[in-house]
Amino acid sequence: MITTNAKKMKNNINGEWVDSTGTESEEVINPANGKIIAYVPLSTRADVDRAAQAAQHAYQAWSLVPVPNRTRLLYKYLQLLQEQKEQLADIITMENRQNIKGCPRRSAAGNRSR
């Protein structure tokens, strides 16, 4: 494999980027050119347990947020996704070797094609 400036990824647990407690990782390879674009941790049971516990606590707090507030946050998330759609499309294309021009769900307006 050809190595580029591959980034070592971390786990996002409780809103923080943290290293895995394990030492093993997996290469993420761009199938179009064989270059390694990232290394992702092979998380341990302890990592997964920590993430699940954080998610359970987050859910408890989230469930107390009034529905209109949750709705506003989700629409803000949608707006951010739409603003970053080109960058996200590039990342997905690189990871999956999808021809970006041939992607049927990609359009200038950001609407899903039917």
Secondary structure, 3 states (H helix, E strand, C coil): CEEEEEEECCEEECCEEECCCCCCEEEEECCCCCEEEEEEECCCHHHHHHHHHHHHHHHHHHCCCCHHHHHHHHHHHHHHHHHCHHHHHHHHHHHHCCCHHHCCCCCCCCCCCC
